[in-house]
Amino acid sequence: MQPTVTPFFHPPTGTWTYVASDPGSRDAAVVDPVLDYDWRSGRTGTATADAVLAHLEAGNLRLRWILETHAHADHLSSAPYLQSKAGGQIAIGQGIRQVQATFKRIFGLGDEFVPDGRQFDRLLADGDALELGGITGKVIATPGHTSDSVSYLFGDALFVGDTVFMPDGGSARCDFPGGDAAELFRSVQKLYALPAETRVFVCHDYSPGGRQPRCESTIGEQRTSNIHLKADTPEGDYVAMRRARDATLDVPNLIIPSVQVNIRAGHTPPAESDGVSYLRVPLNVLGRPL
Ligand SMILES: [Fe+2]
């Protein structure tokens, strides 16, 4: 049995959210759900997440899992909102603890924030199984973009997060704290060992060349036509290309709000005495000097 996969695109951040469901049991998993965020005002919104909820309801789907491929630096997660409305367990790779410790230091978070993964319902290791009705999913650790990155394989559907993008988009940056291009190379080799017909669903698409956003390719297509990393690309060539390219990239627009929320499994920081939740901006820490 193969899962039904429904994609949802979030144009402001180029993010793809997916609902994967087992047609037999109608059990569903949501992968990488987005919370709307207006950086000008600091307001959050749930219109995008509500579209996912409407899809679950229309299909009479039971939400079992809310899966993060990693703690994203470019969009906020709506996992807790989805869970409050539809249930399910929020899960992420166990490498999140390292990411939490790193960003606890960068953002100067206090004792209230404990970097041991407790904010999530499940921490996943390479090879862990995830039940989705009659389909058994598998966790594949794919560090490199970040140290907590994992991919999820349900039947023939592989959710790769930010390992590779669509073949004409290449691969994800590896210059965040804990990222490593050589590690990403090895992670992608694991994915390329899967059957050629495996469907590959990416977490982002930035419409290279101005084409329409796309979300699905196959392992076979990636092996032969990924512009950064084909099956026969030497590791040294890839790592050199990746490092040179990463040196030119700007810090993502939403890294400061995204990471602070996403390392809390999508929860905003506890409200202060005035009832308001605040985010912190570390001055002259991230990015290159101006
Ligand atoms: Fe990412």
Boltz pocket constraint, residues with backbone or C-beta under 6 A from the ligand:
constraints:
  - pocket:
      binder: B
      contacts: [[A, 70], [A, 71], [A, 72], [A, 73], [A, 74], [A, 145], [A, 162]]
      max_distance: 6.0
